[in-house]
Amino acid sequence: MAIVLQFDFKHKGPWGKVKANNLKTHAESITREPGFIWKIWTENSKT
């Protein structure tokens, strides 16, 4: 069974490449979770 899990949370910045670099270690650790297949990171600086 496929499951899609989405998290939305408020974030005051930084955005773009700075944000991506700051969260790289966290993103890499998520990929080591059992059964994990893929992830998509999105951002919306206006919300």
mmCIF entry with sequence, helices, sheets and N, C-alpha, C, O atoms, coordinates in Angstrom:
data_MODEL
# 
_entry.id   MODEL 
# 
_entity.id                         1 
_entity.type                       polymer 
_entity.pdbx_number_of_molecules   1 
# 
_entity_poly.entity_id                      1 
_entity_poly.type                           'polypeptide(L)' 
_entity_poly.nstd_linkage                   no 
_entity_poly.nstd_monomer                   no 
_entity_poly.pdbx_seq_one_letter_code       MAIVLQFDFKHKGPWGKVKANNLKTHAESITREPGFIWKIWTENSKT 
_entity_poly.pdbx_seq_one_letter_code_can   MAIVLQFDFKHKGPWGKVKANNLKTHAESITREPGFIWKIWTENSKT 
_entity_poly.pdbx_strand_id                 A 
# 
loop_
_entity_poly_seq.entity_id 
_entity_poly_seq.num 
_entity_poly_seq.mon_id 
_entity_poly_seq.hetero 
1 1  MET n 
1 2  ALA n 
1 3  ILE n 
1 4  VAL n 
1 5  LEU n 
1 6  GLN n 
1 7  PHE n 
1 8  ASP n 
1 9  PHE n 
1 10 LYS n 
1 11 HIS n 
1 12 LYS n 
1 13 GLY n 
1 14 PRO n 
1 15 TRP n 
1 16 GLY n 
1 17 LYS n 
1 18 VAL n 
1 19 LYS n 
1 20 ALA n 
1 21 ASN n 
1 22 ASN n 
1 23 LEU n 
1 24 LYS n 
1 25 THR n 
1 26 HIS n 
1 27 ALA n 
1 28 GLU n 
1 29 SER n 
1 30 ILE n 
1 31 THR n 
1 32 ARG n 
1 33 GLU n 
1 34 PRO n 
1 35 GLY n 
1 36 PHE n 
1 37 ILE n 
1 38 TRP n 
1 39 LYS n 
1 40 ILE n 
1 41 TRP n 
1 42 THR n 
1 43 GLU n 
1 44 ASN n 
1 45 SER n 
1 46 LYS n 
1 47 THR n 
# 
_struct_asym.id          A 
_struct_asym.entity_id   1 
# 
_struct_conf.conf_type_id            HELX_P 
_struct_conf.id                      HELX_P1 
_struct_conf.pdbx_PDB_helix_id       AA1 
_struct_conf.beg_label_comp_id       GLY 
_struct_conf.beg_label_asym_id       A 
_struct_conf.beg_label_seq_id        16 
_struct_conf.pdbx_beg_PDB_ins_code   ? 
_struct_conf.end_label_comp_id       ILE 
_struct_conf.end_label_asym_id       A 
_struct_conf.end_label_seq_id        30 
_struct_conf.pdbx_end_PDB_ins_code   ? 
_struct_conf.beg_auth_comp_id        GLY 
_struct_conf.beg_auth_asym_id        A 
_struct_conf.beg_auth_seq_id         16 
_struct_conf.end_auth_comp_id        ILE 
_struct_conf.end_auth_asym_id        A 
_struct_conf.end_auth_seq_id         30 
_struct_conf.pdbx_PDB_helix_class    1 
_struct_conf.details                 ? 
_struct_conf.pdbx_PDB_helix_length   15 
# 
_struct_conf_type.id          HELX_P 
_struct_conf_type.criteria    ? 
_struct_conf_type.reference   ? 
# 
loop_
_atom_site.group_PDB 
_atom_site.id 
_atom_site.type_symbol 
_atom_site.label_atom_id 
_atom_site.label_alt_id 
_atom_site.label_comp_id 
_atom_site.label_asym_id 
_atom_site.label_entity_id 
_atom_site.label_seq_id 
_atom_site.pdbx_PDB_ins_code 
_atom_site.Cartn_x 
_atom_site.Cartn_y 
_atom_site.Cartn_z 
_atom_site.occupancy 
_atom_site.B_iso_or_equiv 
_atom_site.pdbx_formal_charge 
_atom_site.auth_seq_id 
_atom_site.auth_comp_id 
_atom_site.auth_asym_id 
_atom_site.auth_atom_id 
_atom_site.pdbx_PDB_model_num 
ATOM 1   N N  . MET A 1 1  ? 0.842  -1.173 0.000  1.00 0.00 ? 1  MET A N  1 
ATOM 2   C CA . MET A 1 1  ? 0.000  0.000  0.000  1.00 0.00 ? 1  MET A CA 1 
ATOM 3   C C  . MET A 1 1  ? 0.892  1.242  0.000  1.00 0.00 ? 1  MET A C  1 
ATOM 4   O O  . MET A 1 1  ? 1.809  1.349  0.814  1.00 0.00 ? 1  MET A O  1 
ATOM 5   N N  . ALA A 1 2  ? 0.629  2.164  -0.896 1.00 0.00 ? 2  ALA A N  1 
ATOM 6   C CA . ALA A 1 2  ? 1.367  3.431  -0.951 1.00 0.00 ? 2  ALA A CA 1 
ATOM 7   C C  . ALA A 1 2  ? 0.711  4.452  -0.031 1.00 0.00 ? 2  ALA A C  1 
ATOM 8   O O  . ALA A 1 2  ? -0.514 4.536  0.051  1.00 0.00 ? 2  ALA A O  1 
ATOM 9   N N  . ILE A 1 3  ? 1.529  5.213  0.649  1.00 0.00 ? 3  ILE A N  1 
ATOM 10  C CA . ILE A 1 3  ? 1.038  6.254  1.550  1.00 0.00 ? 3  ILE A CA 1 
ATOM 11  C C  . ILE A 1 3  ? 1.753  7.557  1.227  1.00 0.00 ? 3  ILE A C  1 
ATOM 12  O O  . ILE A 1 3  ? 2.973  7.578  1.064  1.00 0.00 ? 3  ILE A O  1 
ATOM 13  N N  . VAL A 1 4  ? 0.997  8.634  1.135  1.00 0.00 ? 4  VAL A N  1 
ATOM 14  C CA . VAL A 1 4  ? 1.569  9.964  0.952  1.00 0.00 ? 4  VAL A CA 1 
ATOM 15  C C  . VAL A 1 4  ? 1.395  10.717 2.259  1.00 0.00 ? 4  VAL A C  1 
ATOM 16  O O  . VAL A 1 4  ? 0.286  10.814 2.785  1.00 0.00 ? 4  VAL A O  1 
ATOM 17  N N  . LEU A 1 5  ? 2.473  11.241 2.773  1.00 0.00 ? 5  LEU A N  1 
ATOM 18  C CA . LEU A 1 5  ? 2.450  11.990 4.025  1.00 0.00 ? 5  LEU A CA 1 
ATOM 19  C C  . LEU A 1 5  ? 2.967  13.394 3.746  1.00 0.00 ? 5  LEU A C  1 
ATOM 20  O O  . LEU A 1 5  ? 4.070  13.562 3.225  1.00 0.00 ? 5  LEU A O  1 
ATOM 21  N N  . GLN A 1 6  ? 2.177  14.393 4.087  1.00 0.00 ? 6  GLN A N  1 
ATOM 22  C CA . GLN A 1 6  ? 2.555  15.782 3.827  1.00 0.00 ? 6  GLN A CA 1 
ATOM 23  C C  . GLN A 1 6  ? 2.581  16.559 5.132  1.00 0.00 ? 6  GLN A C  1 
ATOM 24  O O  . GLN A 1 6  ? 1.668  16.453 5.951  1.00 0.00 ? 6  GLN A O  1 
ATOM 25  N N  . PHE A 1 7  ? 3.635  17.339 5.315  1.00 0.00 ? 7  PHE A N  1 
ATOM 26  C CA . PHE A 1 7  ? 3.748  18.226 6.466  1.00 0.00 ? 7  PHE A CA 1 
ATOM 27  C C  . PHE A 1 7  ? 3.795  19.657 5.967  1.00 0.00 ? 7  PHE A C  1 
ATOM 28  O O  . PHE A 1 7  ? 4.533  19.966 5.031  1.00 0.00 ? 7  PHE A O  1 
ATOM 29  N N  . ASP A 1 8  ? 3.022  20.523 6.577  1.00 0.00 ? 8  ASP A N  1 
ATOM 30  C CA . ASP A 1 8  ? 3.075  21.957 6.308  1.00 0.00 ? 8  ASP A CA 1 
ATOM 31  C C  . ASP A 1 8  ? 3.433  22.641 7.617  1.00 0.00 ? 8  ASP A C  1 
ATOM 32  O O  . ASP A 1 8  ? 2.804  22.383 8.644  1.00 0.00 ? 8  ASP A O  1 
ATOM 33  N N  . PHE A 1 9  ? 4.423  23.498 7.591  1.00 0.00 ? 9  PHE A N  1 
ATOM 34  C CA . PHE A 1 9  ? 4.779  24.217 8.806  1.00 0.00 ? 9  PHE A CA 1 
ATOM 35  C C  . PHE A 1 9  ? 5.260  25.618 8.457  1.00 0.00 ? 9  PHE A C  1 
ATOM 36  O O  . PHE A 1 9  ? 5.818  25.855 7.386  1.00 0.00 ? 9  PHE A O  1 
ATOM 37  N N  . LYS A 1 10 ? 5.033  26.535 9.381  1.00 0.00 ? 10 LYS A N  1 
ATOM 38  C CA . LYS A 1 10 ? 5.446  27.916 9.177  1.00 0.00 ? 10 LYS A CA 1 
ATOM 39  C C  . LYS A 1 10 ? 6.959  28.009 9.285  1.00 0.00 ? 10 LYS A C  1 
ATOM 40  O O  . LYS A 1 10 ? 7.581  27.369 10.132 1.00 0.00 ? 10 LYS A O  1 
ATOM 41  N N  . HIS A 1 11 ? 7.526  28.810 8.421  1.00 0.00 ? 11 HIS A N  1 
ATOM 42  C CA . HIS A 1 11 ? 8.974  28.990 8.391  1.00 0.00 ? 11 HIS A CA 1 
ATOM 43  C C  . HIS A 1 11 ? 9.250  30.429 7.971  1.00 0.00 ? 11 HIS A C  1 
ATOM 44  O O  . HIS A 1 11 ? 8.753  30.882 6.939  1.00 0.00 ? 11 HIS A O  1 
ATOM 45  N N  . LYS A 1 12 ? 10.024 31.133 8.750  1.00 0.00 ? 12 LYS A N  1 
ATOM 46  C CA . LYS A 1 12 ? 10.295 32.548 8.473  1.00 0.00 ? 12 LYS A CA 1 
ATOM 47  C C  . LYS A 1 12 ? 11.504 32.757 7.566  1.00 0.00 ? 12 LYS A C  1 
ATOM 48  O O  . LYS A 1 12 ? 11.854 33.900 7.270  1.00 0.00 ? 12 LYS A O  1 
ATOM 49  N N  . GLY A 1 13 ? 12.130 31.715 7.132  1.00 0.00 ? 13 GLY A N  1 
ATOM 50  C CA . GLY A 1 13 ? 13.281 31.838 6.245  1.00 0.00 ? 13 GLY A CA 1 
ATOM 51  C C  . GLY A 1 13 ? 14.527 31.315 6.921  1.00 0.00 ? 13 GLY A C  1 
ATOM 52  O O  . GLY A 1 13 ? 14.477 30.970 8.102  1.00 0.00 ? 13 GLY A O  1 
ATOM 53  N N  . PRO A 1 14 ? 15.614 31.245 6.239  1.00 0.00 ? 14 PRO A N  1 
ATOM 54  C CA . PRO A 1 14 ? 15.873 31.721 4.888  1.00 0.00 ? 14 PRO A CA 1 
ATOM 55  C C  . PRO A 1 14 ? 15.217 30.822 3.841  1.00 0.00 ? 14 PRO A C  1 
ATOM 56  O O  . PRO A 1 14 ? 14.686 29.757 4.156  1.00 0.00 ? 14 PRO A O  1 
ATOM 57  N N  . TRP A 1 15 ? 15.266 31.271 2.604  1.00 0.00 ? 15 TRP A N  1 
ATOM 58  C CA . TRP A 1 15 ? 14.625 30.562 1.502  1.00 0.00 ? 15 TRP A CA 1 
ATOM 59  C C  . TRP A 1 15 ? 15.652 30.172 0.445  1.00 0.00 ? 15 TRP A C  1 
ATOM 60  O O  . TRP A 1 15 ? 16.820 30.553 0.523  1.00 0.00 ? 15 TRP A O  1 
ATOM 61  N N  . GLY A 1 16 ? 15.197 29.408 -0.539 1.00 0.00 ? 16 GLY A N  1 
ATOM 62  C CA . GLY A 1 16 ? 16.026 29.057 -1.695 1.00 0.00 ? 16 GLY A CA 1 
ATOM 63  C C  . GLY A 1 16 ? 17.234 28.211 -1.345 1.00 0.00 ? 16 GLY A C  1 
ATOM 64  O O  . GLY A 1 16 ? 17.147 27.288 -0.535 1.00 0.00 ? 16 GLY A O  1 
ATOM 65  N N  . LYS A 1 17 ? 18.368 28.534 -1.965 1.00 0.00 ? 17 LYS A N  1 
ATOM 66  C CA . LYS A 1 17 ? 19.587 27.740 -1.795 1.00 0.00 ? 17 LYS A CA 1 
ATOM 67  C C  . LYS A 1 17 ? 20.088 27.747 -0.358 1.00 0.00 ? 17 LYS A C  1 
ATOM 68  O O  . LYS A 1 17 ? 20.617 26.742 0.116  1.00 0.00 ? 17 LYS A O  1 
ATOM 69  N N  . VAL A 1 18 ? 19.930 28.861 0.337  1.00 0.00 ? 18 VAL A N  1 
ATOM 70  C CA . VAL A 1 18 ? 20.370 28.930 1.732  1.00 0.00 ? 18 VAL A CA 1 
ATOM 71  C C  . VAL A 1 18 ? 19.582 27.927 2.567  1.00 0.00 ? 18 VAL A C  1 
ATOM 72  O O  . VAL A 1 18 ? 20.155 27.195 3.374  1.00 0.00 ? 18 VAL A O  1 
ATOM 73  N N  . LYS A 1 19 ? 18.264 27.896 2.367  1.00 0.00 ? 19 LYS A N  1 
ATOM 74  C CA . LYS A 1 19 ? 17.424 26.947 3.104  1.00 0.00 ? 19 LYS A CA 1 
ATOM 75  C C  . LYS A 1 19 ? 17.818 25.512 2.763  1.00 0.00 ? 19 LYS A C  1 
ATOM 76  O O  . LYS A 1 19 ? 17.940 24.669 3.651  1.00 0.00 ? 19 LYS A O  1 
ATOM 77  N N  . ALA A 1 20 ? 18.014 25.242 1.489  1.00 0.00 ? 20 ALA A N  1 
ATOM 78  C CA . ALA A 1 20 ? 18.376 23.891 1.057  1.00 0.00 ? 20 ALA A CA 1 
ATOM 79  C C  . ALA A 1 20 ? 19.688 23.449 1.701  1.00 0.00 ? 20 ALA A C  1 
ATOM 80  O O  . ALA A 1 20 ? 19.797 22.315 2.167  1.00 0.00 ? 20 ALA A O  1 
ATOM 81  N N  . ASN A 1 21 ? 20.672 24.325 1.729  1.00 0.00 ? 21 ASN A N  1 
ATOM 82  C CA . ASN A 1 21 ? 21.955 23.978 2.346  1.00 0.00 ? 21 ASN A CA 1 
ATOM 83  C C  . ASN A 1 21 ? 21.807 23.749 3.849  1.00 0.00 ? 21 ASN A C  1 
ATOM 84  O O  . ASN A 1 21 ? 22.426 22.839 4.401  1.00 0.00 ? 21 ASN A O  1 
ATOM 85  N N  . ASN A 1 22 ? 20.996 24.564 4.506  1.00 0.00 ? 22 ASN A N  1 
ATOM 86  C CA . ASN A 1 22 ? 20.802 24.429 5.950  1.00 0.00 ? 22 ASN A CA 1 
ATOM 87  C C  . ASN A 1 22 ? 20.085 23.133 6.324  1.00 0.00 ? 22 ASN A C  1 
ATOM 88  O O  . ASN A 1 22 ? 20.331 22.580 7.396  1.00 0.00 ? 22 ASN A O  1 
ATOM 89  N N  . LEU A 1 23 ? 19.208 22.646 5.460  1.00 0.00 ? 23 LEU A N  1 
ATOM 90  C CA . LEU A 1 23 ? 18.410 21.455 5.768  1.00 0.00 ? 23 LEU A CA 1 
ATOM 91  C C  . LEU A 1 23 ? 18.959 20.171 5.151  1.00 0.00 ? 23 LEU A C  1 
ATOM 92  O O  . LEU A 1 23 ? 18.337 19.115 5.271  1.00 0.00 ? 23 LEU A O  1 
ATOM 93  N N  . LYS A 1 24 ? 20.112 20.247 4.497  1.00 0.00 ? 24 LYS A N  1 
ATOM 94  C CA . LYS A 1 24 ? 20.652 19.083 3.790  1.00 0.00 ? 24 LYS A CA 1 
ATOM 95  C C  . LYS A 1 24 ? 20.857 17.876 4.713  1.00 0.00 ? 24 LYS A C  1 
ATOM 96  O O  . LYS A 1 24 ? 20.444 16.769 4.369  1.00 0.00 ? 24 LYS A O  1 
ATOM 97  N N  . THR A 1 25 ? 21.477 18.067 5.859  1.00 0.00 ? 25 THR A N  1 
ATOM 98  C CA . THR A 1 25 ? 21.728 16.955 6.778  1.00 0.00 ? 25 THR A CA 1 
ATOM 99  C C  . THR A 1 25 ? 20.421 16.316 7.233  1.00 0.00 ? 25 THR A C  1 
ATOM 100 O O  . THR A 1 25 ? 20.311 15.091 7.295  1.00 0.00 ? 25 THR A O  1 
ATOM 101 N N  . HIS A 1 26 ? 19.438 17.143 7.549  1.00 0.00 ? 26 HIS A N  1 
ATOM 102 C CA . HIS A 1 26 ? 18.130 16.636 7.976  1.00 0.00 ? 26 HIS A CA 1 
ATOM 103 C C  . HIS A 1 26 ? 17.468 15.840 6.849  1.00 0.00 ? 26 HIS A C  1 
ATOM 104 O O  . HIS A 1 26 ? 16.936 14.754 7.080  1.00 0.00 ? 26 HIS A O  1 
ATOM 105 N N  . ALA A 1 27 ? 17.503 16.377 5.647  1.00 0.00 ? 27 ALA A N  1 
ATOM 106 C CA . ALA A 1 27 ? 16.892 15.698 4.503  1.00 0.00 ? 27 ALA A CA 1 
ATOM 107 C C  . ALA A 1 27 ? 17.557 14.353 4.242  1.00 0.00 ? 27 ALA A C  1 
ATOM 108 O O  . ALA A 1 27 ? 16.878 13.369 3.947  1.00 0.00 ? 27 ALA A O  1 
ATOM 109 N N  . GLU A 1 28 ? 18.878 14.306 4.349  1.00 0.00 ? 28 GLU A N  1 
ATOM 110 C CA . GLU A 1 28 ? 19.593 13.046 4.123  1.00 0.00 ? 28 GLU A CA 1 
ATOM 111 C C  . GLU A 1 28 ? 19.250 12.006 5.183  1.00 0.00 ? 28 GLU A C  1 
ATOM 112 O O  . GLU A 1 28 ? 19.183 10.816 4.875  1.00 0.00 ? 28 GLU A O  1 
ATOM 113 N N  . SER A 1 29 ? 19.032 12.431 6.428  1.00 0.00 ? 29 SER A N  1 
ATOM 114 C CA . SER A 1 29 ? 18.699 11.469 7.482  1.00 0.00 ? 29 SER A CA 1 
ATOM 115 C C  . SER A 1 29 ? 17.323 10.849 7.258  1.00 0.00 ? 29 SER A C  1 
ATOM 116 O O  . SER A 1 29 ? 17.106 9.688  7.607  1.00 0.00 ? 29 SER A O  1 
ATOM 117 N N  . ILE A 1 30 ? 16.402 11.597 6.687  1.00 0.00 ? 30 ILE A N  1 
ATOM 118 C CA . ILE A 1 30 ? 15.060 11.079 6.412  1.00 0.00 ? 30 ILE A CA 1 
ATOM 119 C C  . ILE A 1 30 ? 15.123 9.918  5.424  1.00 0.00 ? 30 ILE A C  1 
ATOM 120 O O  . ILE A 1 30 ? 14.347 8.968  5.531  1.00 0.00 ? 30 ILE A O  1 
ATOM 121 N N  . THR A 1 31 ? 16.035 9.990  4.472  1.00 0.00 ? 31 THR A N  1 
ATOM 122 C CA . THR A 1 31 ? 16.114 8.938  3.450  1.00 0.00 ? 31 THR A CA 1 
ATOM 123 C C  . THR A 1 31 ? 16.556 7.594  4.015  1.00 0.00 ? 31 THR A C  1 
ATOM 124 O O  . THR A 1 31 ? 16.419 6.575  3.338  1.00 0.00 ? 31 THR A O  1 
ATOM 125 N N  . ARG A 1 32 ? 17.077 7.566  5.227  1.00 0.00 ? 32 ARG A N  1 
ATOM 126 C CA . ARG A 1 32 ? 17.509 6.303  5.842  1.00 0.00 ? 32 ARG A CA 1 
ATOM 127 C C  . ARG A 1 32 ? 16.395 5.605  6.619  1.00 0.00 ? 32 ARG A C  1 
ATOM 128 O O  . ARG A 1 32 ? 16.627 4.549  7.208  1.00 0.00 ? 32 ARG A O  1 
ATOM 129 N N  . GLU A 1 33 ? 15.207 6.169  6.630  1.00 0.00 ? 33 GLU A N  1 
ATOM 130 C CA . GLU A 1 33 ? 14.081 5.545  7.332  1.00 0.00 ? 33 GLU A CA 1 
ATOM 131 C C  . GLU A 1 33 ? 13.643 4.283  6.592  1.00 0.00 ? 33 GLU A C  1 
ATOM 132 O O  . GLU A 1 33 ? 13.588 4.282  5.362  1.00 0.00 ? 33 GLU A O  1 
ATOM 133 N N  . PRO A 1 34 ? 13.332 3.207  7.319  1.00 0.00 ? 34 PRO A N  1 
ATOM 134 C CA . PRO A 1 34 ? 12.900 1.957  6.680  1.00 0.00 ? 34 PRO A CA 1 
ATOM 135 C C  . PRO A 1 34 ? 11.661 2.170  5.802  1.00 0.00 ? 34 PRO A C  1 
ATOM 136 O O  . PRO A 1 34 ? 10.688 2.792  6.227  1.00 0.00 ? 34 PRO A O  1 
ATOM 137 N N  . GLY A 1 35 ? 11.710 1.652  4.589  1.00 0.00 ? 35 GLY A N  1 
ATOM 138 C CA . GLY A 1 35 ? 10.581 1.740  3.674  1.00 0.00 ? 35 GLY A CA 1 
ATOM 139 C C  . GLY A 1 35 ? 10.480 3.044  2.917  1.00 0.00 ? 35 GLY A C  1 
ATOM 140 O O  . GLY A 1 35 ? 9.595  3.214  2.079  1.00 0.00 ? 35 GLY A O  1 
ATOM 141 N N  . PHE A 1 36 ? 11.380 3.966  3.205  1.00 0.00 ? 36 PHE A N  1 
ATOM 142 C CA . PHE A 1 36 ? 11.325 5.272  2.551  1.00 0.00 ? 36 PHE A CA 1 
ATOM 143 C C  . PHE A 1 36 ? 11.679 5.134  1.076  1.00 0.00 ? 36 PHE A C  1 
ATOM 144 O O  . PHE A 1 36 ? 12.641 4.450  0.728  1.00 0.00 ? 36 PHE A O  1 
ATOM 145 N N  . ILE A 1 37 ? 10.899 5.786  0.202  1.00 0.00 ? 37 ILE A N  1 
ATOM 146 C CA . ILE A 1 37 ? 11.135 5.697  -1.239 1.00 0.00 ? 37 ILE A CA 1 
ATOM 147 C C  . ILE A 1 37 ? 11.603 7.035  -1.808 1.00 0.00 ? 37 ILE A C  1 
ATOM 148 O O  . ILE A 1 37 ? 12.636 7.083  -2.476 1.00 0.00 ? 37 ILE A O  1 
ATOM 149 N N  . TRP A 1 38 ? 10.880 8.106  -1.562 1.00 0.00 ? 38 TRP A N  1 
ATOM 150 C CA . TRP A 1 38 ? 11.265 9.416  -2.088 1.00 0.00 ? 38 TRP A CA 1 
ATOM 151 C C  . TRP A 1 38 ? 10.629 10.531 -1.291 1.00 0.00 ? 38 TRP A C  1 
ATOM 152 O O  . TRP A 1 38 ? 9.723  10.306 -0.490 1.00 0.00 ? 38 TRP A O  1 
ATOM 153 N N  . LYS A 1 39 ? 11.124 11.754 -1.525 1.00 0.00 ? 39 LYS A N  1 
ATOM 154 C CA . LYS A 1 39 ? 10.572 12.932 -0.857 1.00 0.00 ? 39 LYS A CA 1 
ATOM 155 C C  . LYS A 1 39 ? 10.585 14.101 -1.830 1.00 0.00 ? 39 LYS A C  1 
ATOM 156 O O  . LYS A 1 39 ? 11.388 14.146 -2.761 1.00 0.00 ? 39 LYS A O  1 
ATOM 157 N N  . ILE A 1 40 ? 9.689  15.037 -1.599 1.00 0.00 ? 40 ILE A N  1 
ATOM 158 C CA . ILE A 1 40 ? 9.638  16.289 -2.357 1.00 0.00 ? 40 ILE A CA 1 
ATOM 159 C C  . ILE A 1 40 ? 9.606  17.413 -1.338 1.00 0.00 ? 40 ILE A C  1 
ATOM 160 O O  . ILE A 1 40 ? 8.759  17.419 -0.444 1.00 0.00 ? 40 ILE A O  1 
ATOM 161 N N  . TRP A 1 41 ? 10.509 18.354 -1.465 1.00 0.00 ? 41 TRP A N  1 
ATOM 162 C CA . TRP A 1 41 ? 10.535 19.519 -0.583 1.00 0.00 ? 41 TRP A CA 1 
ATOM 163 C C  . TRP A 1 41 ? 9.985  20.706 -1.369 1.00 0.00 ? 41 TRP A C  1 
ATOM 164 O O  . TRP A 1 41 ? 10.435 20.988 -2.480 1.00 0.00 ? 41 TRP A O  1 
ATOM 165 N N  . THR A 1 42 ? 9.032  21.381 -0.796 1.00 0.00 ? 42 THR A N  1 
ATOM 166 C CA . THR A 1 42 ? 8.477  22.578 -1.432 1.00 0.00 ? 42 THR A CA 1 
ATOM 167 C C  . THR A 1 42 ? 8.602  23.747 -0.468 1.00 0.00 ? 42 THR A C  1 
ATOM 168 O O  . THR A 1 42 ? 8.794  23.556 0.733  1.00 0.00 ? 42 THR A O  1 
ATOM 169 N N  . GLU A 1 43 ? 8.493  24.946 -0.997 1.00 0.00 ? 43 GLU A N  1 
ATOM 170 C CA . GLU A 1 43 ? 8.489  26.118 -0.131 1.00 0.00 ? 43 GLU A CA 1 
ATOM 171 C C  . GLU A 1 43 ? 7.584  27.178 -0.729 1.00 0.00 ? 43 GLU A C  1 
ATOM 172 O O  . GLU A 1 43 ? 7.435  27.287 -1.946 1.00 0.00 ? 43 GLU A O  1 
ATOM 173 N N  . ASN A 1 44 ? 6.986  27.952 0.156  1.00 0.00 ? 44 ASN A N  1 
ATOM 174 C CA . ASN A 1 44 ? 6.142  29.062 -0.259 1.00 0.00 ? 44 ASN A CA 1 
ATOM 175 C C  . ASN A 1 44 ? 6.414  30.204 0.711  1.00 0.00 ? 44 ASN A C  1 
ATOM 176 O O  . ASN A 1 44 ? 5.873  30.223 1.816  1.00 0.00 ? 44 ASN A O  1 
ATOM 177 N N  . SER A 1 45 ? 7.235  31.138 0.312  1.00 0.00 ? 45 SER A N  1 
ATOM 178 C CA . SER A 1 45 ? 7.635  32.232 1.200  1.00 0.00 ? 45 SER A CA 1 
ATOM 179 C C  . SER A 1 45 ? 6.501  33.209 1.489  1.00 0.00 ? 45 SER A C  1 
ATOM 180 O O  . SER A 1 45 ? 6.645  34.081 2.346  1.00 0.00 ? 45 SER A O  1 
ATOM 181 N N  . LYS A 1 46 ? 5.379  33.076 0.791  1.00 0.00 ? 46 LYS A N  1 
ATOM 182 C CA . LYS A 1 46 ? 4.248  33.995 0.986  1.00 0.00 ? 46 LYS A CA 1 
ATOM 183 C C  . LYS A 1 46 ? 3.233  33.482 1.997  1.00 0.00 ? 46 LYS A C  1 
ATOM 184 O O  . LYS A 1 46 ? 2.274  34.185 2.317  1.00 0.00 ? 46 LYS A O  1 
ATOM 185 N N  . THR A 1 47 ? 3.426  32.271 2.503  1.00 0.00 ? 47 THR A N  1 
ATOM 186 C CA . THR A 1 47 ? 2.464  31.732 3.476  1.00 0.00 ? 47 THR A CA 1 
ATOM 187 C C  . THR A 1 47 ? 3.080  31.561 4.833  1.00 0.00 ? 47 THR A C  1 
ATOM 188 O O  . THR A 1 47 ? 2.408  31.119 5.764  1.00 0.00 ? 47 THR A O  1 
# 
